[in-house]
């Protein structure tokens, strides 16, 4: 099966080409089969490939396939070549399997949209780009996929381009991620200068021999790559684009937040782990950025009123947990949380889309309410996703993947008290806003009438994702409870094991604290939004509490800060520079052309006598010149 590696990204690419060229002439049923069918076929190939990999892993640790030579320039020779190892296999399974479910859901969700073909063409290209990113065995091809997902995010966030706010959100995502992308390409240039190659296995092999631990150059390279990851994965301070990305259709939000773009930074750091381990400064930076981001984004999620923005801030926060795990050297724990998060976050976005669609495109959770009986399947599946997000102990995938991160934030060699406190505070906050979301949307009085019921093509993916949101965590149990570590055993072929401190207290103590904090968050949400709402009424009358709420609602005012620090100074300079000498030169050239045009236009005044006189004068001039 490994000889067909190319089909995994090629099939979605084929769907994109067909729908781009002929989509407007195809029936919607054909469009749906083309868009969803190609991704489903990639998922089936990936599953078969994974079974083969587990049964008979290659001696080299990876399946490779060289398709053709892309280009050669001096010492740089770049082939179009693919590689699938244990790490890549996890990512392509998530991308194709969850991507297939999202595409199936979209066939019904987007059915009434006039740009049905354009939507699936963009979604197919998105999946293809992400697959290319994770399957590339060289950083040039990886960067092509990296930029591809950036382009597709622009196309899909601004899909409903008739609304100016959607275009603004798409532009914002494109601009902010360009900051990280520029830093990343500089890091690739430095890597090539130092090692003479951008072939990933060669880099991972040569780097420990070429660089000393803590070397300034490797630290700079790692930080530049980190900046690229921060942009794509919406980590502080490049996180402001993601909440606005909710302007796109709900399936787009699910695809961006669960299976594709925002996990690109996690993949990049994990893939280039050797470079980061050579730089303790960059490892600490990754951990601190992740810890601060998970706390900051979690606080903002607590006060949002738009159901999709709550989930958007939640995504930023959960990816912060992944960055925290990467930074403390718990590589397997980061990938495990990526794996479980993909299921429950895709579920939450798709279920939110079903709610929004049924309530006539209403996004405000305080205009919902009372939906648990009228939308039973959506309620139960949303409950599974919210419980997993809150890390409900022992019964949800989110618990099994978040628990080791909380433990390693303290116990790993790079862990410390500061990281653990932020991580445990984030656990409380996550449980709180998950409870708030469930109670406000599904309990209480119904404020908006329910319209069209959710069809089977939308509910079937929700049910599958709900099952996975509970059961996906069972592949990796806390080692002090049950020694069953299927994912860690799989990933140890590629990623190093976490290094723990000496003389640690019992892990049961930390697990007990985490469980108590989670239940405290659940109980706090229950009290404030169900059993004793008078407390909230008192807070609403407090000017200080309202000021704090407004600050968090606006994402800690990062947009206003960047507007003050960067946008306004830039506009000030452009106003000063509006009429500089170069502008005057070009304006003069344009004005001269206008004046010449006016003079020449006098010869075309429509008077026959002037035309004849002009011809005669021309003949006399020519004869005179001949006589001279």
DRENVEXLO-575805 format. One line per 3 residues: number of its first residue (from 0); their letters; for each residue y, x, z of C-alpha. Coordinates in nm, 4 decimals, always signed. Example, Ala and Ser with C-alpha at 12.3 -4.5 7.8 and 13.67 -1.06 7.14 Angstrom:
<sites>
0	AS	-0.4500:+1.2300:+0.7800; -0.1060:+1.3670:+0.7140;
</sites>
This chain:
<sites>
0	XXX	+0.0000:+0.0000:+0.0000; +0.2399:+0.2889:+0.0674; +0.2720:+0.3509:-0.3086;
3	XXX	+0.4645:+0.0215:-0.3201; +0.7333:+0.1254:-0.0707; +0.9998:+0.0820:-0.3361;
6	XXX	+0.9245:-0.2901:-0.3604; +1.0554:-0.3562:-0.0094; +1.4233:-0.2937:-0.1031;
9	XXX	+1.3707:-0.3571:-0.4760; +1.2701:-0.7238:-0.4434; +1.5916:-0.8346:-0.2649;
12	XXX	+1.7835:-0.6240:-0.5180; +1.6085:-0.8088:-0.7985; +1.7046:-1.1394:-0.6385;
15	XXX	+2.0672:-1.0236:-0.6230; +2.0685:-0.9251:-0.9917; +1.9101:-1.2526:-1.1083;
18	XXX	+2.1418:-1.4698:-0.8996; +2.4518:-1.2698:-0.9947; +2.3806:-1.2881:-1.3667;
21	XXX	+2.2264:-1.6321:-1.4060; +2.2881:-1.8090:-1.0744; +2.5509:-2.0509:-1.2057;
24	XXX	+2.3035:-2.1797:-1.4660; +2.0100:-2.2262:-1.2246; +1.9105:-2.5336:-1.0269;
27	XXX	+1.9582:-2.5037:-0.6503; +1.5823:-2.5186:-0.5933; +1.5339:-2.2176:-0.8215;
30	XXX	+1.8176:-2.0365:-0.6450; +1.6582:-2.1044:-0.3059; +1.3168:-1.9806:-0.4203;
33	XXX	+1.4727:-1.6690:-0.5724; +1.6966:-1.5846:-0.2765; +1.4532:-1.6620:+0.0038;
36	XXX	+1.1356:-1.5794:-0.1888; +1.2253:-1.2185:-0.2626; +1.3024:-1.1464:+0.1034;
39	XXX	+0.9834:-1.3246:+0.2147; +0.7845:-1.1105:-0.0297; +0.9434:-0.7958:+0.1189;
42	XXX	+0.8464:-0.9180:+0.4661; +0.4837:-0.9686:+0.3602; +0.4668:-0.6199:+0.2069;
45	XXX	+0.6169:-0.4773:+0.5279; +0.3569:-0.6529:+0.7446; +0.0707:-0.5235:+0.5290;
48	XXX	+0.2246:-0.1764:+0.5333; +0.2559:-0.1903:+0.9121; -0.1099:-0.2855:+0.9529;
51	XXX	-0.2094:+0.0051:+0.7304; +0.0195:+0.2398:+0.9266; -0.1354:+0.1394:+1.2599;
54	XXX	-0.4907:+0.1645:+1.1308; -0.4525:+0.4941:+0.9521; -0.1255:+0.6700:+1.0281;
57	XXX	-0.0368:+0.9449:+0.7776; -0.0935:+1.3031:+0.8908; +0.2742:+1.3860:+0.8328;
60	XXX	+0.3814:+1.0880:+1.0423; +0.5520:+0.9130:+0.7525; +0.4853:+0.7551:+0.4162;
63	XXX	+0.7163:+0.9023:+0.1528; +0.7904:+0.8088:-0.2061; +1.0204:+0.9971:-0.4450;
66	XXX	+1.1411:+0.7654:-0.7209; +1.3748:+0.9857:-0.9266; +1.6359:+1.2586:-0.8964;
69	XXX	+1.9740:+1.1010:-0.8387; +2.2043:+1.4000:-0.8975; +2.2364:+1.7753:-0.8418;
72	XXX	+2.5596:+1.9586:-0.7650; +2.5391:+2.3241:-0.6682; +2.3106:+2.3569:-0.3659;
75	XXX	+2.2989:+1.9794:-0.3173; +2.0107:+1.8005:-0.4861; +1.9754:+1.4330:-0.3978;
78	XXX	+1.6679:+1.2314:-0.4972; +1.6249:+0.8589:-0.4591; +1.3396:+0.8890:-0.2118;
81	XXX	+1.2110:+0.6612:+0.0613; +1.0324:+0.7378:+0.3870; +0.8729:+0.5087:+0.6443;
84	XXX	+0.7772:+0.6437:+0.9861; +0.7267:+0.4711:+1.3207; +1.1005:+0.4188:+1.3777;
87	XXX	+1.1690:+0.2941:+1.0258; +0.8762:+0.0553:+1.0450; +1.0271:-0.1246:+1.3449;
90	XXX	+1.3591:-0.1649:+1.1660; +1.2237:-0.2810:+0.8303; +1.0003:-0.5340:+1.0065;
93	XXX	+1.2995:-0.6817:+1.1892; +1.5202:-0.6746:+0.8782; +1.2681:-0.8401:+0.6477;
96	XXX	+1.0970:-1.0801:+0.8897; +1.4112:-1.2118:+1.0576; +1.5983:-1.1862:+0.7288;
99	XXX	+1.3319:-1.4072:+0.5674; +1.3666:-1.6704:+0.8431; +1.7447:-1.6677:+0.8059;
102	XXX	+1.7128:-1.7098:+0.4292; +1.4731:-2.0028:+0.4731; +1.7153:-2.1631:+0.7193;
105	XXX	+2.0003:-2.1044:+0.4735; +1.8272:-2.2924:+0.1926; +1.8980:-2.6123:+0.3857;
108	XXX	+2.2124:-2.5098:+0.5744; +2.4047:-2.4080:+0.2597; +2.2545:-2.6721:+0.0292;
111	XXX	+2.5801:-2.8628:-0.0177; +2.7910:-2.5542:-0.0817; +2.9205:-2.5186:-0.4358;
114	XXX	+2.8697:-2.1392:-0.4309; +2.5009:-2.1580:-0.3424; +2.4009:-1.8816:-0.5852;
117	XXX	+2.6834:-1.6483:-0.4775; +2.5797:-1.6892:-0.1160; +2.2168:-1.5930:-0.1750;
120	XXX	+2.3144:-1.3117:-0.4120; +2.5319:-1.1587:-0.1380; +2.2653:-1.2137:+0.1290;
123	XXX	+1.9996:-1.0479:-0.0892; +2.2251:-0.7483:-0.1526; +2.2937:-0.7290:+0.2214;
126	XXX	+1.9216:-0.7094:+0.3011; +1.8633:-0.4570:+0.0219; +2.1456:-0.2326:+0.1485;
129	XXX	+2.0175:-0.2381:+0.5053; +1.6638:-0.1593:+0.3915; +1.7952:+0.1290:+0.1846;
132	XXX	+1.9863:+0.2554:+0.4890; +1.6819:+0.2700:+0.7162; +1.4294:+0.3823:+0.4511;
135	XXX	+1.6358:+0.6663:+0.3020; +1.5005:+1.0141:+0.3730; +1.8346:+1.1823:+0.3015;
138	XXX	+2.1805:+1.1147:+0.4392; +2.3424:+1.0598:+0.0992; +2.1140:+0.7686:+0.0185;
141	XXX	+2.1529:+0.6468:+0.3775; +2.5295:+0.6530:+0.3292; +2.4946:+0.4474:+0.0123;
144	XXX	+2.3139:+0.1780:+0.2121; +2.5705:+0.2226:+0.4908; +2.8578:+0.1436:+0.2540;
147	XXX	+2.6522:-0.1326:+0.0931; +2.6260:-0.3286:+0.4174; +3.0005:-0.2782:+0.4666;
150	XXX	+3.0715:-0.4258:+0.1239; +2.8347:-0.7180:+0.1802; +2.9850:-0.7930:+0.5201;
153	XXX	+3.3233:-0.8206:+0.3483; +3.1819:-1.0568:+0.0864; +3.0019:-1.2776:+0.3384;
156	XXX	+3.2604:-1.2883:+0.6179; +3.5155:-1.3986:+0.3592; +3.2669:-1.6211:+0.1771;
159	XXX	+3.4878:-1.9294:+0.2198; +3.7855:-1.7418:+0.0791; +4.0010:-2.0515:+0.0252;
162	XXX	+4.0966:-2.0280:+0.3938; +4.3431:-1.7376:+0.4490; +4.2093:-1.6692:+0.8005;
165	XXX	+3.8634:-1.5978:+0.6555; +4.0092:-1.3455:+0.4117; +4.1976:-1.1833:+0.6974;
168	XXX	+3.8766:-1.1563:+0.9005; +3.6931:-0.9987:+0.6056; +3.9747:-0.7487:+0.5514;
171	XXX	+3.9814:-0.6657:+0.9215; +3.6079:-0.5915:+0.9265; +3.6409:-0.3759:+0.6161;
174	XXX	+3.9402:-0.1765:+0.7447; +3.8109:-0.1080:+1.0949; +3.4629:-0.0045:+0.9842;
177	XXX	+3.6269:+0.2311:+0.7303; +3.7608:+0.4314:+1.0249; +3.4094:+0.5042:+1.1443;
180	XXX	+3.2801:+0.5543:+0.7901; +3.5446:+0.8196:+0.7219; +3.4507:+1.0064:+1.0382;
183	XXX	+3.0845:+0.9840:+0.9433; +3.1310:+1.1301:+0.5935; +3.3254:+1.4224:+0.7442;
186	XXX	+3.0291:+1.4783:+0.9768; +2.7946:+1.4842:+0.6748; +3.0156:+1.7429:+0.5038;
189	XXX	+3.0000:+1.9623:+0.8150; +2.6228:+1.9208:+0.8357; +2.5804:+2.0328:+0.4757;
192	XXX	+2.8123:+2.3285:+0.5294; +2.6112:+2.4428:+0.8289; +2.2536:+2.3682:+0.7159;
195	XXX	+2.2798:+2.3487:+0.3359; +2.0841:+2.0225:+0.3193; +2.1191:+1.6494:+0.3846;
198	XXX	+1.7443:+1.5874:+0.3831; +1.6840:+1.4205:+0.7212; +1.3492:+1.5852:+0.8143;
201	XXX	+1.4916:+1.9267:+0.7196; +1.8008:+1.8680:+0.9341; +1.5925:+1.7662:+1.2353;
204	XXX	+1.3756:+2.0750:+1.1903; +1.6531:+2.3292:+1.1285; +1.9172:+2.2069:+1.3737;
207	XXX	+1.7522:+2.3414:+1.6947; +1.7150:+2.6817:+1.5270; +2.0687:+2.6906:+1.3884;
210	XXX	+2.2699:+2.5514:+1.6798; +2.2696:+2.6424:+2.0461; +2.2801:+2.3602:+2.2993;
213	XXX	+2.6411:+2.2639:+2.3614; +2.7686:+2.4470:+2.0526; +3.1173:+2.3257:+1.9529;
216	XXX	+3.0184:+2.2579:+1.5919; +2.7145:+2.0462:+1.6730; +2.9200:+1.8544:+1.9298;
219	XXX	+3.1839:+1.7814:+1.6662; +2.9213:+1.6710:+1.4145; +2.7499:+1.4452:+1.6691;
222	XXX	+3.0796:+1.2861:+1.7731; +3.1728:+1.2207:+1.4095; +2.8370:+1.0535:+1.3505;
225	XXX	+2.8900:+0.8573:+1.6719; +3.2260:+0.7356:+1.5405; +3.0474:+0.6016:+1.2332;
228	XXX	+2.7986:+0.4224:+1.4549; +3.0754:+0.2802:+1.6742; +3.2444:+0.1250:+1.3716;
231	XXX	+2.9350:-0.0445:+1.2310; +2.7962:-0.1439:+1.5716; +3.1332:-0.2695:+1.7008;
234	XXX	+3.1526:-0.0463:+2.0059; +3.4705:+0.0317:+2.1961; +3.7330:+0.0989:+2.0634;
237	XXX	+3.6251:-0.0248:+1.7154; +3.4863:-0.3588:+1.8367; +3.7704:-0.5928:+1.7447;
240	XXX	+3.6390:-0.6894:+1.3996; +3.3169:-0.8533:+1.5169; +3.4498:-1.1674:+1.6944;
243	XXX	+3.6628:-1.2471:+1.3884; +3.3562:-1.2012:+1.1659; +3.2507:-1.5482:+1.2831;
246	XXX	+3.4593:-1.6805:+0.9926; +3.1494:-1.6565:+0.7740; +2.8709:-1.9186:+0.7619;
249	XXX	+2.6350:-1.9241:+1.0614; +2.3419:-1.7637:+0.8713; +2.5739:-1.4738:+0.7896;
252	XXX	+2.6563:-1.4354:+1.1588; +2.2845:-1.4338:+1.2400; +2.2093:-1.1720:+0.9748;
255	XXX	+2.5003:-0.9433:+1.0677; +2.4490:-0.9697:+1.4434; +2.0710:-0.9683:+1.4676;
258	XXX	+1.8983:-0.7814:+1.1890; +2.1418:-0.5794:+0.9847; +2.4888:-0.4352:+1.0065;
261	XXX	+2.5605:-0.4088:+1.3786; +2.2330:-0.2292:+1.4450; +2.3101:+0.0420:+1.1888;
264	XXX	+2.4832:+0.2562:+1.4511; +2.1827:+0.2320:+1.6837; +1.9546:+0.3422:+1.4005;
267	XXX	+2.1803:+0.6336:+1.3013; +2.1926:+0.7785:+1.6533; +1.8196:+0.7300:+1.7068;
270	XXX	+1.7363:+0.8804:+1.3677; +1.9593:+1.1850:+1.4305; +1.8521:+1.2168:+1.7942;
273	XXX	+1.7908:+1.5913:+1.7631; +2.1589:+1.6537:+1.6892; +2.2683:+1.4470:+1.9872;
276	XXX	+2.0268:+1.6102:+2.2313; +2.1768:+1.9466:+2.1316; +2.5147:+1.8185:+2.2520;
279	XXX	+2.5259:+1.7001:+2.6157; +2.8890:+1.5986:+2.5658; +2.8007:+1.3604:+2.2832;
282	XXX	+2.5100:+1.2141:+2.4811; +2.7366:+1.1420:+2.7762; +2.9955:+0.9939:+2.5409;
285	XXX	+2.7390:+0.7593:+2.3877; +2.6292:+0.6418:+2.7326; +2.9821:+0.5879:+2.8661;
288	XXX	+3.0950:+0.4039:+2.5516; +2.7906:+0.1783:+2.5729; +2.8395:+0.1049:+2.9438;
291	XXX	+3.2097:+0.0274:+2.9159; +3.1584:-0.1806:+2.6016; +2.8848:-0.3962:+2.7548;
294	XXX	+3.1109:-0.4745:+3.0499; +3.4317:-0.5348:+2.8529; +3.2642:-0.7569:+2.5922;
297	XXX	+3.0694:-0.9470:+2.8575; +3.3889:-1.0318:+3.0432; +3.5422:-1.1695:+2.7236;
300	XXX	+3.2303:-1.3770:+2.6516; +3.2722:-1.5527:+2.9894; +3.5927:-1.7316:+2.8887;
303	XXX	+3.5536:-1.7996:+2.5154; +3.5516:-2.1599:+2.3984; +3.4208:-2.1088:+2.0421;
306	XXX	+3.0402:-2.1148:+2.0516; +3.0073:-1.8437:+1.7871; +3.2675:-1.6157:+1.9483;
309	XXX	+3.0730:-1.6324:+2.2751; +2.7664:-1.5093:+2.0887; +2.9740:-1.2484:+1.9036;
312	XXX	+3.1005:-1.0921:+2.2273; +2.7467:-1.1186:+2.3593; +2.6262:-0.9131:+2.0632;
315	XXX	+2.8837:-0.6415:+2.1306; +2.7694:-0.6365:+2.4935; +2.3968:-0.6187:+2.4145;
318	XXX	+2.4469:-0.3377:+2.1644; +2.6374:-0.1659:+2.4439; +2.3107:-0.1708:+2.6392;
321	XXX	+2.1381:-0.0049:+2.3435; +2.4061:+0.2669:+2.3270; +2.3742:+0.3170:+2.7025;
324	XXX	+1.9990:+0.3687:+2.6652; +2.0486:+0.6113:+2.3749; +2.3065:+0.8075:+2.5741;
327	XXX	+2.0802:+0.8591:+2.8758; +1.7932:+0.9676:+2.6493; +1.5883:+0.6484:+2.6799;
330	XXX	+1.5351:+0.6295:+2.3041; +1.2345:+0.3990:+2.3163; +1.4086:+0.1569:+2.5548;
333	XXX	+1.7047:+0.1305:+2.3152; +1.4787:+0.0469:+2.0205; +1.2801:-0.2008:+2.2309;
336	XXX	+1.5998:-0.3861:+2.3225; +1.7030:-0.3812:+1.9577; +1.3667:-0.5381:+1.8732;
339	XXX	+1.3847:-0.8244:+2.1237; +1.7575:-0.8797:+2.0806; +1.7078:-0.9384:+1.7086;
342	XXX	+1.4869:-1.2397:+1.7785; +1.6874:-1.4158:+2.0461; +2.0283:-1.3458:+1.8935;
345	XXX	+1.9204:-1.4678:+1.5480; +1.7833:-1.7780:+1.7221; +2.1076:-1.8418:+1.9107;
348	XXX	+2.3253:-1.8115:+1.6019; +2.1016:-2.0325:+1.3902; +2.0754:-2.2928:+1.6659;
351	XXX	+2.4539:-2.2774:+1.7101; +2.4870:-2.3354:+1.3368; +2.2676:-2.6448:+1.3666;
354	XXX	+2.4869:-2.7762:+1.6493; +2.8074:-2.7077:+1.4555; +2.6684:-2.8764:+1.1459;
357	XXX	+2.5514:-3.1835:+1.3404; +2.8884:-3.2176:+1.5170; +3.0901:-3.2183:+1.1952;
360	XXX	+3.1845:-2.8470:+1.2077; +3.3049:-2.8547:+1.5680; +3.3089:-2.5056:+1.7283;
363	XXX	+3.4686:-2.5760:+2.0678; +3.1966:-2.5999:+2.3325; +3.4161:-2.8259:+2.5488;
366	XXX	+3.4151:-3.0840:+2.2680; +3.0356:-3.0893:+2.2620; +2.8178:-3.1886:+2.5582;
369	XXX	+2.5216:-3.4204:+2.6109; +2.3089:-3.2854:+2.3273; +1.9844:-3.2118:+2.5092;
372	XXX	+1.8316:-3.5509:+2.4278; +1.9797:-3.6181:+2.0846; +1.8972:-3.2684:+1.9499;
375	XXX	+1.5737:-3.2019:+2.1343; +1.4288:-2.9220:+1.9177; +1.7606:-2.7403:+1.8945;
378	XXX	+1.8051:-2.7749:+2.2713; +1.4627:-2.6315:+2.3571; +1.4914:-2.3435:+2.1117;
381	XXX	+1.8477:-2.2651:+2.2218; +1.7234:-2.2675:+2.5812; +1.4581:-2.0076:+2.4927;
384	XXX	+1.7215:-1.7864:+2.3309; +1.9725:-1.8238:+2.6150; +1.7039:-1.7520:+2.8760;
387	XXX	+1.6059:-1.4363:+2.6893; +1.9705:-1.3323:+2.6608; +2.0093:-1.3828:+3.0360;
390	XXX	+1.6892:-1.1780:+3.0901; +1.5077:-1.4467:+3.2894; +1.2441:-1.2427:+3.4766;
393	XXX	+0.8856:-1.2161:+3.3473; +0.9081:-1.5084:+3.1045; +1.1475:-1.3851:+2.8356;
396	XXX	+1.1587:-1.0909:+2.5962; +1.5116:-1.0052:+2.7078; +1.3897:-0.9248:+3.0592;
399	XXX	+1.1209:-0.6841:+2.9415; +1.3630:-0.4900:+2.7207; +1.6683:-0.4918:+2.9500;
402	XXX	+1.4827:-0.4010:+3.2708; +1.3951:-0.0444:+3.1597; +1.7557:+0.0171:+3.0484;
405	XXX	+1.8827:-0.0793:+3.3943; +1.6266:+0.1534:+3.5510; +1.7004:+0.4466:+3.3194;
408	XXX	+2.0769:+0.4058:+3.3660; +2.0095:+0.5366:+3.7169; +1.6891:+0.7376:+3.6922;
411	XXX	+1.7174:+0.9201:+3.3589; +1.8359:+1.2787:+3.3643; +2.1646:+1.1723:+3.2030;
414	XXX	+2.1957:+0.8559:+3.4127; +2.4286:+0.8106:+3.7091; +2.5649:+0.5557:+3.9551;
417	XXX	+2.8636:+0.4641:+3.7366; +2.6448:+0.3721:+3.4397; +2.4054:+0.1733:+3.6570;
420	XXX	+2.6853:-0.0264:+3.8246; +2.8330:-0.1267:+3.4878; +2.4874:-0.2143:+3.3550;
423	XXX	+2.3983:-0.4285:+3.6557; +2.7419:-0.5966:+3.6464; +2.6764:-0.6715:+3.2796;
426	XXX	+2.3451:-0.8336:+3.3764; +2.5268:-1.0700:+3.6154; +2.7933:-1.1524:+3.3553;
429	XXX	+2.5338:-1.2171:+3.0839; +2.3370:-1.4559:+3.3039; +2.6605:-1.6336:+3.3979;
432	XXX	+2.7915:-1.6978:+3.0459; +2.4438:-1.7894:+2.9192; +2.4252:-2.0608:+3.1868;
435	XXX	+2.7802:-2.1725:+3.1110; +2.6978:-2.2035:+2.7422; +2.3841:-2.4102:+2.8013;
438	XXX	+2.5401:-2.6469:+3.0551; +2.8606:-2.7149:+2.8646; +2.6930:-2.7699:+2.5262;
441	XXX	+2.3791:-2.9607:+2.6242; +2.4558:-3.1340:+2.9564; +2.7338:-3.3697:+3.0622;
444	XXX	+2.8999:-3.6385:+2.8541; +2.8794:-3.6392:+2.4768; +3.2300:-3.5839:+2.3386;
447	XXX	+3.1529:-3.5696:+1.9650; +2.9111:-3.8049:+1.7870; +2.6038:-3.6427:+1.6362;
450	XXX	+2.5891:-3.6699:+1.2595; +2.3074:-3.5658:+1.0280; +1.9883:-3.4514:+1.2010;
453	XXX	+1.8535:-3.1010:+1.1551; +1.5913:-3.0837:+0.8799; +1.2531:-2.9104:+0.8898;
456	XXX	+1.3680:-2.6099:+0.6873; +1.6197:-2.5390:+0.9623; +1.4027:-2.6242:+1.2634;
459	XXX	+1.0940:-2.4264:+1.1550; +1.2723:-2.0861:+1.1744; +1.4184:-2.1907:+1.5115;
462	XXX	+1.0723:-2.2616:+1.6537; +0.9298:-1.9303:+1.5262; +1.2234:-1.7356:+1.6690;
465	XXX	+1.1989:-1.9229:+2.0000; +0.8341:-1.8218:+2.0366; +0.9250:-1.4616:+1.9557;
468	XXX	+1.2168:-1.4718:+2.2027; +0.9617:-1.5297:+2.4766; +0.6570:-1.3393:+2.3541;
471	XXX	+0.8096:-1.0347:+2.1796; +0.8642:-0.8635:+2.5135; +0.4956:-0.8629:+2.6001;
474	XXX	+0.4315:-0.5574:+2.3806; +0.5986:-0.3357:+2.6413; +0.5609:-0.3990:+3.0155;
477	XXX	+0.7300:-0.2105:+3.3000; +0.4901:+0.0742:+3.3715; +0.4932:+0.0073:+3.7456;
480	XXX	+0.3670:-0.3486:+3.6863; +0.1201:-0.3242:+3.3977; +0.0591:-0.0109:+3.1968;
483	XXX	+0.0836:-0.1624:+2.8511; +0.3303:+0.0287:+2.6318; +0.2458:-0.0554:+2.2725;
486	XXX	+0.5939:+0.0062:+2.1301; +0.6536:+0.3285:+2.3250; +0.3199:+0.4661:+2.2120;
489	XXX	+0.4157:+0.3802:+1.8546; +0.7621:+0.5384:+1.8759; +0.6575:+0.8575:+2.0538;
492	XXX	+0.5567:+0.9948:+1.7129; +0.9265:+1.0102:+1.6270; +1.1394:+0.9851:+1.9426;
495	XXX	+1.1129:+1.2028:+2.2542; +1.0165:+1.0553:+2.5893; +1.2839:+0.9948:+2.8506;
498	XXX	+1.3290:+1.2717:+3.1103; +1.3603:+1.1413:+3.4668; +1.5309:+1.2905:+3.7712;
501	XXX	+1.3319:+1.4261:+4.0617; +1.2733:+1.2452:+4.3946; +1.3646:+0.8984:+4.2755;
504	XXX	+1.3443:+0.5878:+4.4951; +1.0912:+0.3196:+4.4082; +1.1504:+0.1424:+4.0783;
507	XXX	+1.0595:-0.1860:+4.2491; +1.3850:-0.1669:+4.4452; +1.5932:-0.1514:+4.1273;
510	XXX	+1.3885:-0.4235:+3.9635; +1.4399:-0.6431:+4.2680; +1.8156:-0.5848:+4.2584;
513	XXX	+1.8235:-0.6662:+3.8861; +1.6311:-0.9904:+3.9411; +1.8583:-1.0968:+4.2282;
516	XXX	+2.1707:-1.0183:+4.0254; +2.0369:-1.2210:+3.7323; +1.9640:-1.5221:+3.9485;
519	XXX	+2.3064:-1.4827:+4.1124; +2.4653:-1.5058:+3.7673; +2.2579:-1.8123:+3.6811;
522	XXX	+2.3469:-1.9799:+4.0093; +2.7182:-1.9009:+3.9746; +2.7235:-2.0602:+3.6302;
525	XXX	+2.5375:-2.3636:+3.7650; +2.7837:-2.4111:+4.0521; +3.1011:-2.3690:+3.8476;
528	XXX	+2.9980:-2.5751:+3.5452; +2.7673:-2.8379:+3.6920; +2.7434:-2.8942:+4.0665;
531	XXX	+3.0991:-2.8150:+4.1839; +3.3507:-2.8249:+3.8996; +3.6423:-2.8633:+4.1426;
534	XXX	+3.6469:-2.4860:+4.1886; +3.7329:-2.4456:+3.8206; +4.0026:-2.7109:+3.8491;
537	XXX	+4.1635:-2.5067:+4.1257; +4.1515:-2.1924:+3.9142; +4.3149:-2.3752:+3.6235;
540	XXX	+4.6140:-2.4515:+3.8470; +4.6466:-2.0850:+3.9451; +4.8919:-1.8895:+3.7281;
543	XXX	+4.7217:-1.5608:+3.8142; +4.3766:-1.6870:+3.7145; +4.5148:-1.8288:+3.3914;
546	XXX	+4.6761:-1.4946:+3.3103; +4.3441:-1.3178:+3.3615; +4.1659:-1.5797:+3.1501;
549	XXX	+4.4187:-1.5407:+2.8694; +4.3804:-1.1623:+2.8818; +4.0018:-1.1836:+2.8527;
552	XXX	+4.0160:-1.4642:+2.5960; +4.2149:-1.2334:+2.3666; +3.9563:-0.9586:+2.3987;
555	XXX	+4.1484:-0.7524:+2.6549; +4.4478:-0.7580:+2.4160; +4.3023:-0.4823:+2.1976;
558	XXX	+4.4439:-0.6461:+1.8847; +4.7914:-0.6543:+2.0362; +4.7536:-0.2927:+2.1491;
561	XXX	+4.6534:-0.1735:+1.8018; +4.9313:-0.3797:+1.6483; +5.1814:-0.2012:+1.8736;
564	XXX	+5.0362:+0.1486:+1.8366; +4.9460:+0.1523:+1.4674; +5.0489:-0.1513:+1.2622;
567	XXX	+5.4140:-0.1831:+1.3644; +5.4920:+0.1928:+1.3400; +5.3315:+0.1982:+0.9959;
570	XXX	+5.5371:-0.1000:+0.8813; +5.8502:+0.0645:+1.0254; +5.7868:+0.3797:+0.8242;
573	XXX	+5.7206:+0.1792:+0.5072; +6.0502:-0.0079:+0.5529; +6.2379:+0.3204:+0.5893;
576	XXX	+6.0551:+0.4685:+0.2943; +6.0951:+0.1612:+0.0758; +6.3845:+0.3029:-0.1283;
579	XXX	+6.3097:+0.6754:-0.1322; +6.3917:+0.9047:-0.4272; +6.0558:+0.8442:-0.5953;
582	XXX	+6.0984:+0.4685:-0.5850; +6.4485:+0.5112:-0.7346; +6.3067:+0.7304:-1.0140;
585	XXX	+6.0423:+0.4763:-1.1081; +6.2916:+0.1892:-1.0731; +6.5266:+0.3770:-1.3090;
588	XXX	+6.2516:+0.4225:-1.5678; +6.1677:+0.0527:-1.5462; +6.5336:-0.0462:-1.5782;
591	XXX	+6.5818:+0.1821:-1.8816; +6.2882:+0.0151:-2.0539; +6.4362:-0.3269:-1.9783;
594	XXX	+6.7727:-0.2248:-2.1282; +6.6123:-0.0818:-2.4434; +6.4113:-0.4007:-2.4768;
597	XXX	+6.7299:-0.6065:-2.4594; +6.8947:-0.3948:-2.7341; +6.5945:-0.4169:-2.9611;
600	XXX	+6.5661:-0.7901:-2.9043; +6.9082:-0.8311:-3.0713; +6.7441:-0.7446:-3.4029;
603	XXX	+6.5160:-1.0467:-3.3650; +6.7802:-1.3192:-3.3436; +6.6237:-1.5593:-3.6033;
606	XXX	+6.9134:-1.5333:-3.8559; +6.7867:-1.4675:-4.2119; +7.1206:-1.3191:-4.3289;
609	XXX	+7.1050:-1.0532:-4.0553; +6.7483:-0.9659:-4.1551; +6.8508:-0.9256:-4.5252;
612	XXX	+7.1573:-0.7238:-4.4269; +6.9400:-0.5009:-4.2113; +6.6941:-0.4436:-4.4946;
615	XXX	+6.9771:-0.3576:-4.7371; +7.1374:-0.1202:-4.4910; +6.8004:+0.0471:-4.4453;
618	XXX	+6.7567:+0.0880:-4.8222; +7.1097:+0.2292:-4.8582; +7.0396:+0.4734:-4.5747;
621	XXX	+6.7176:+0.5957:-4.7385; +6.8867:+0.6362:-5.0826; +7.1769:+0.8236:-4.9249;
624	XXX	+6.9376:+1.0598:-4.7488; +6.7558:+1.1251:-5.0788; +7.0823:+1.2060:-5.2606;
627	X	+7.1816:+1.4514:-4.9898;
</sites>
